[in-house]
Amino acid sequence: MFAEDRAPEEPGEMDALRTGIDAVDEKIVRLLDERARLARRIGEIKHAQGLEAYVPARERKVLDRLSSLSHGDFPKTGLEAVFREIISTSISLEALLKVAYLGPESTFTHEAARRAFGTSVELEPLATVAEVFARVEGAEAQHGVVPVENSMEGAVTHTLDELMASPLKVCGEVYLPISQNLLFKGASLKEIQTVCSHPMALAQSATWLRRELPHAAIEEVESTGEAARRAAEEPGMAAVGSAISAEAYDLDILARNIQDARTNATRFIVLGRSWAGPTGRDKTSAVFSFKDRPGGLRDALSAFAEEGIDLRRIESRPSRRRAWTYVFFVDFEGHPEEERVKRALARLEEHTTYLTLIGAYPEVPPPTGPQG
């Protein structure tokens, strides 16, 4: 090797810093081993007592506590991402956990499931929302993840209908900013003959597609994951979908954030057989029908106002019991174990013909501002 081809010697300070990093990494590995031993023992106790491995209230408290301890150079968002994976691995040491989700792989629901549970649990994609509910109801999966509403398109009615009929409870929620991207196996927009995706993804990106690809045909498929698969296999076919779809199918991202609205986000719920314990920052979901009289809905909702409880969301759906009758889904702040919530629910029941709680879980602030 000629002298000019040799890499320059690194400064002494950099060598010292890298030695310091190596020493810190060794400590981290030893501490992770110690944490794993503690988690494994907790799993043995949970198993003996018949307790759930996934405890969203405890997880939220752990993440909030870690965030409060962070005052240094490591960003809090990165800290939560790191510990999400550490917690996921710990859960896998405590028990074999299977999570069903609305598939296929590489969809936004898949990404939401990974955000909720990390990558160390078994994730099972299913074709419909009803199948996810059925798998958890039949104890073939411990939890499920399904979309419940989109900030631009509104409620996912299939999920609401299943919640109304199912014994399952909502025990967690995930907000996912939706970034639609143009995925293609190639480098030029001129090579694209057809663009396919889920109807909602195509609708969200309609303005960009009309402006940038007026020559391309538009084709609807059942999911963004299926669109990415076809784009990987069919010449001239592009897809609208997520960055993880591009990664999974080895596609190029020719354009990012092509959705019309920059604040587009979807809310997903985590299903289980019981709701989460209180954390001090919680949300409760209920479904009810009110007595058929003038002012009936106003009287029912006044139960929350009287206790100073904020409603986060209200949605109506056909009751499926009698034509032109409806039930109402509400999300509100607080937990059923709180006294003010107990009082509000008692007042609400006075004005309803049907009332059931369908979940309680740690509240996650929705994303705000431009996404992507």
KOLFI-855059 format. One record per residue (C-alpha): z, y, x; residue in one letter. Coordinates in steps of 0.5 Angstrom, whole numbers, plus 500, padded with zeros to 3 digits. Example, Ala and Ser with C-alpha at 12.3 -4.5 7.8 and 13.67 -1.06 7.14 Angstrom:
<<516; 491; 525>; 'A'>
<<514; 498; 527>; 'S'>
//
This chain:
<<500; 500; 500>; 'M'>
<<498; 507; 503>; 'F'>
<<504; 512; 504>; 'A'>
<<501; 516; 498>; 'E'>
<<501; 511; 493>; 'D'>
<<508; 510; 494>; 'R'>
<<513; 512; 488>; 'A'>
<<517; 518; 491>; 'P'>
<<524; 516; 492>; 'E'>
<<529; 518; 486>; 'E'>
<<534; 524; 487>; 'P'>
<<541; 521; 489>; 'G'>
<<544; 524; 482>; 'E'>
<<539; 520; 478>; 'M'>
<<541; 514; 481>; 'D'>
<<549; 516; 480>; 'A'>
<<547; 517; 473>; 'L'>
<<544; 511; 471>; 'R'>
<<549; 507; 475>; 'T'>
<<554; 511; 470>; 'G'>
<<550; 509; 464>; 'I'>
<<550; 502; 466>; 'D'>
<<557; 502; 467>; 'A'>
<<558; 505; 460>; 'V'>
<<553; 499; 457>; 'D'>
<<557; 494; 460>; 'E'>
<<563; 497; 456>; 'K'>
<<559; 497; 450>; 'I'>
<<557; 490; 450>; 'V'>
<<565; 488; 451>; 'R'>
<<567; 492; 445>; 'L'>
<<561; 489; 441>; 'L'>
<<564; 482; 443>; 'D'>
<<571; 484; 441>; 'E'>
<<568; 487; 434>; 'R'>
<<565; 481; 433>; 'A'>
<<571; 477; 434>; 'R'>
<<575; 481; 429>; 'L'>
<<569; 481; 424>; 'A'>
<<568; 473; 424>; 'R'>
<<576; 473; 423>; 'R'>
<<575; 477; 417>; 'I'>
<<570; 473; 414>; 'G'>
<<574; 467; 414>; 'E'>
<<580; 471; 410>; 'I'>
<<574; 473; 405>; 'K'>
<<572; 466; 405>; 'H'>
<<579; 463; 404>; 'A'>
<<580; 468; 398>; 'Q'>
<<573; 468; 395>; 'G'>
<<572; 475; 397>; 'L'>
<<565; 478; 397>; 'E'>
<<562; 479; 404>; 'A'>
<<559; 486; 403>; 'Y'>
<<564; 491; 401>; 'V'>
<<560; 498; 400>; 'P'>
<<566; 502; 399>; 'A'>
<<569; 499; 406>; 'R'>
<<562; 500; 409>; 'E'>
<<562; 508; 406>; 'R'>
<<569; 509; 409>; 'K'>
<<567; 506; 416>; 'V'>
<<561; 511; 416>; 'L'>
<<564; 517; 414>; 'D'>
<<570; 516; 419>; 'R'>
<<565; 515; 425>; 'L'>
<<561; 521; 423>; 'S'>
<<568; 525; 423>; 'S'>
<<569; 523; 430>; 'L'>
<<563; 525; 432>; 'S'>
<<563; 532; 436>; 'H'>
<<559; 530; 442>; 'G'>
<<552; 530; 444>; 'D'>
<<550; 523; 440>; 'F'>
<<547; 526; 433>; 'P'>
<<550; 524; 427>; 'K'>
<<544; 521; 424>; 'T'>
<<543; 516; 430>; 'G'>
<<550; 514; 430>; 'L'>
<<550; 512; 423>; 'E'>
<<543; 508; 424>; 'A'>
<<547; 505; 430>; 'V'>
<<553; 503; 426>; 'F'>
<<549; 500; 420>; 'R'>
<<546; 495; 425>; 'E'>
<<553; 493; 428>; 'I'>
<<555; 493; 421>; 'I'>
<<549; 488; 418>; 'S'>
<<550; 484; 424>; 'T'>
<<558; 483; 423>; 'S'>
<<556; 481; 416>; 'I'>
<<552; 476; 418>; 'S'>
<<558; 473; 422>; 'L'>
<<562; 473; 416>; 'E'>
<<557; 470; 411>; 'A'>
<<550; 468; 410>; 'L'>
<<548; 474; 406>; 'L'>
<<541; 473; 402>; 'K'>
<<538; 480; 399>; 'V'>
<<533; 479; 394>; 'A'>
<<528; 486; 393>; 'Y'>
<<522; 488; 390>; 'L'>
<<516; 486; 395>; 'G'>
<<512; 484; 398>; 'P'>
<<514; 486; 405>; 'E'>
<<513; 493; 408>; 'S'>
<<514; 496; 402>; 'T'>
<<518; 502; 401>; 'F'>
<<523; 497; 397>; 'T'>
<<523; 493; 403>; 'H'>
<<525; 499; 407>; 'E'>
<<530; 501; 403>; 'A'>
<<533; 494; 403>; 'A'>
<<533; 495; 411>; 'R'>
<<537; 501; 410>; 'R'>
<<542; 498; 405>; 'A'>
<<543; 492; 409>; 'F'>
<<540; 493; 416>; 'G'>
<<536; 487; 419>; 'T'>
<<541; 482; 420>; 'S'>
<<541; 479; 413>; 'V'>
<<536; 475; 410>; 'E'>
<<531; 479; 406>; 'L'>
<<527; 476; 400>; 'E'>
<<521; 479; 397>; 'P'>
<<520; 478; 390>; 'L'>
<<514; 480; 385>; 'A'>
<<517; 483; 380>; 'T'>
<<524; 487; 378>; 'V'>
<<526; 481; 373>; 'A'>
<<525; 476; 378>; 'E'>
<<530; 480; 383>; 'V'>
<<535; 480; 377>; 'F'>
<<534; 473; 376>; 'A'>
<<535; 471; 383>; 'R'>
<<542; 475; 383>; 'V'>
<<544; 472; 376>; 'E'>
<<543; 465; 378>; 'G'>
<<547; 466; 385>; 'A'>
<<541; 464; 389>; 'E'>
<<542; 471; 392>; 'A'>
<<548; 475; 393>; 'Q'>
<<545; 482; 392>; 'H'>
<<538; 485; 390>; 'G'>
<<535; 492; 391>; 'V'>
<<530; 495; 386>; 'V'>
<<527; 502; 385>; 'P'>
<<530; 506; 379>; 'V'>
<<527; 513; 379>; 'E'>
<<522; 517; 383>; 'N'>
<<523; 525; 384>; 'S'>
<<516; 526; 382>; 'M'>
<<515; 520; 377>; 'E'>
<<521; 519; 374>; 'G'>
<<525; 513; 372>; 'A'>
<<523; 506; 373>; 'V'>
<<523; 503; 366>; 'T'>
<<523; 496; 368>; 'H'>
<<529; 497; 372>; 'T'>
<<533; 500; 366>; 'L'>
<<531; 495; 361>; 'D'>
<<533; 490; 366>; 'E'>
<<540; 493; 367>; 'L'>
<<541; 494; 359>; 'M'>
<<540; 486; 358>; 'A'>
<<543; 484; 365>; 'S'>
<<551; 482; 367>; 'P'>
<<549; 485; 374>; 'L'>
<<553; 491; 376>; 'K'>
<<550; 497; 381>; 'V'>
<<554; 497; 387>; 'C'>
<<550; 501; 391>; 'G'>
<<545; 506; 392>; 'E'>
<<539; 508; 397>; 'V'>
<<535; 515; 397>; 'Y'>
<<529; 514; 401>; 'L'>
<<524; 520; 402>; 'P'>
<<517; 517; 401>; 'I'>
<<512; 519; 406>; 'S'>
<<505; 517; 404>; 'Q'>
<<500; 515; 410>; 'N'>
<<493; 514; 411>; 'L'>
<<492; 507; 414>; 'L'>
<<486; 504; 417>; 'F'>
<<484; 499; 423>; 'K'>
<<479; 505; 426>; 'G'>
<<479; 512; 428>; 'A'>
<<474; 515; 424>; 'S'>
<<475; 518; 416>; 'L'>
<<467; 517; 416>; 'K'>
<<468; 509; 417>; 'E'>
<<472; 509; 410>; 'I'>
<<469; 506; 404>; 'Q'>
<<474; 504; 400>; 'T'>
<<482; 507; 399>; 'V'>
<<487; 502; 396>; 'C'>
<<494; 502; 394>; 'S'>
<<499; 502; 388>; 'H'>
<<497; 506; 383>; 'P'>
<<504; 511; 384>; 'M'>
<<502; 512; 391>; 'A'>
<<495; 514; 389>; 'L'>
<<497; 519; 384>; 'A'>
<<502; 522; 389>; 'Q'>
<<496; 523; 394>; 'S'>
<<490; 524; 389>; 'A'>
<<489; 531; 392>; 'T'>
<<489; 530; 399>; 'W'>
<<484; 524; 398>; 'L'>
<<479; 528; 393>; 'R'>
<<479; 533; 399>; 'R'>
<<478; 529; 405>; 'E'>
<<475; 523; 403>; 'L'>
<<471; 525; 397>; 'P'>
<<466; 519; 399>; 'H'>
<<471; 513; 398>; 'A'>
<<472; 509; 392>; 'A'>
<<479; 508; 390>; 'I'>
<<482; 501; 388>; 'E'>
<<489; 500; 385>; 'E'>
<<493; 494; 388>; 'V'>
<<500; 491; 386>; 'E'>
<<503; 494; 392>; 'S'>
<<503; 499; 398>; 'T'>
<<504; 492; 402>; 'G'>
<<498; 489; 399>; 'E'>
<<494; 495; 400>; 'A'>
<<496; 495; 408>; 'A'>
<<494; 487; 408>; 'R'>
<<487; 488; 405>; 'R'>
<<486; 494; 410>; 'A'>
<<488; 490; 416>; 'A'>
<<483; 484; 414>; 'E'>
<<477; 488; 410>; 'E'>
<<472; 492; 414>; 'P'>
<<471; 499; 411>; 'G'>
<<478; 499; 407>; 'M'>
<<484; 504; 408>; 'A'>
<<490; 504; 405>; 'A'>
<<496; 509; 403>; 'V'>
<<502; 507; 405>; 'G'>
<<509; 507; 409>; 'S'>
<<509; 507; 417>; 'A'>
<<512; 500; 417>; 'I'>
<<506; 498; 413>; 'S'>
<<502; 500; 419>; 'A'>
<<507; 497; 424>; 'E'>
<<507; 490; 420>; 'A'>
<<499; 490; 420>; 'Y'>
<<497; 493; 426>; 'D'>
<<494; 499; 423>; 'L'>
<<492; 506; 425>; 'D'>
<<496; 512; 422>; 'I'>
<<490; 517; 421>; 'L'>
<<494; 522; 417>; 'A'>
<<501; 523; 415>; 'R'>
<<505; 526; 409>; 'N'>
<<498; 526; 405>; 'I'>
<<503; 526; 399>; 'Q'>
<<502; 532; 394>; 'D'>
<<509; 534; 394>; 'A'>
<<513; 534; 400>; 'R'>
<<520; 533; 397>; 'T'>
<<518; 526; 394>; 'N'>
<<523; 521; 394>; 'A'>
<<525; 515; 391>; 'T'>
<<532; 512; 389>; 'R'>
<<534; 505; 389>; 'F'>
<<540; 501; 387>; 'I'>
<<544; 495; 390>; 'V'>
<<545; 490; 385>; 'L'>
<<551; 485; 385>; 'G'>
<<556; 481; 381>; 'R'>
<<561; 487; 381>; 'S'>
<<561; 494; 382>; 'W'>
<<564; 497; 389>; 'A'>
<<571; 500; 389>; 'G'>
<<573; 507; 390>; 'P'>
<<572; 511; 396>; 'T'>
<<574; 518; 393>; 'G'>
<<566; 520; 393>; 'R'>
<<563; 516; 388>; 'D'>
<<558; 515; 382>; 'K'>
<<559; 511; 376>; 'T'>
<<553; 509; 371>; 'S'>
<<554; 507; 364>; 'A'>
<<549; 506; 358>; 'V'>
<<551; 508; 351>; 'F'>
<<548; 509; 344>; 'S'>
<<551; 514; 339>; 'F'>
<<553; 515; 332>; 'K'>
<<547; 517; 328>; 'D'>
<<549; 524; 325>; 'R'>
<<548; 531; 327>; 'P'>
<<550; 533; 334>; 'G'>
<<552; 526; 336>; 'G'>
<<549; 526; 343>; 'L'>
<<552; 533; 344>; 'R'>
<<559; 530; 342>; 'D'>
<<558; 524; 346>; 'A'>
<<557; 528; 352>; 'L'>
<<562; 533; 351>; 'S'>
<<567; 528; 353>; 'A'>
<<565; 529; 360>; 'F'>
<<565; 536; 360>; 'A'>
<<572; 536; 357>; 'E'>
<<574; 533; 364>; 'E'>
<<570; 537; 368>; 'G'>
<<566; 531; 370>; 'I'>
<<559; 533; 372>; 'D'>
<<553; 529; 370>; 'L'>
<<548; 527; 375>; 'R'>
<<543; 524; 371>; 'R'>
<<541; 522; 363>; 'I'>
<<535; 518; 361>; 'E'>
<<533; 515; 354>; 'S'>
<<530; 508; 353>; 'R'>
<<528; 504; 346>; 'P'>
<<534; 500; 344>; 'S'>
<<530; 494; 343>; 'R'>
<<534; 493; 337>; 'R'>
<<531; 497; 331>; 'R'>
<<525; 501; 331>; 'A'>
<<526; 509; 333>; 'W'>
<<533; 508; 336>; 'T'>
<<535; 509; 343>; 'Y'>
<<540; 508; 348>; 'V'>
<<542; 513; 354>; 'F'>
<<543; 512; 361>; 'F'>
<<548; 516; 364>; 'V'>
<<550; 517; 372>; 'D'>
<<556; 521; 373>; 'F'>
<<561; 523; 378>; 'E'>
<<567; 519; 379>; 'G'>
<<570; 512; 379>; 'H'>
<<572; 508; 373>; 'P'>
<<579; 507; 376>; 'E'>
<<580; 515; 376>; 'E'>
<<585; 517; 371>; 'E'>
<<580; 523; 369>; 'R'>
<<574; 518; 368>; 'V'>
<<578; 513; 364>; 'K'>
<<580; 519; 359>; 'R'>
<<573; 521; 359>; 'A'>
<<570; 514; 357>; 'L'>
<<576; 513; 352>; 'A'>
<<573; 520; 349>; 'R'>
<<566; 518; 349>; 'L'>
<<567; 511; 346>; 'E'>
<<570; 515; 340>; 'E'>
<<563; 518; 339>; 'H'>
<<559; 511; 341>; 'T'>
<<557; 505; 337>; 'T'>
<<555; 501; 344>; 'Y'>
<<558; 503; 351>; 'L'>
<<558; 499; 357>; 'T'>
<<559; 501; 365>; 'L'>
<<553; 498; 369>; 'I'>
<<556; 500; 376>; 'G'>
<<560; 504; 380>; 'A'>
<<559; 505; 387>; 'Y'>
<<559; 510; 393>; 'P'>
<<555; 517; 392>; 'E'>
<<550; 518; 397>; 'V'>
<<547; 525; 397>; 'P'>
<<540; 526; 395>; 'P'>
<<535; 528; 401>; 'P'>
<<533; 536; 400>; 'T'>
<<527; 540; 403>; 'G'>
<<521; 537; 406>; 'P'>
<<520; 530; 408>; 'Q'>
<<516; 527; 413>; 'G'>
//
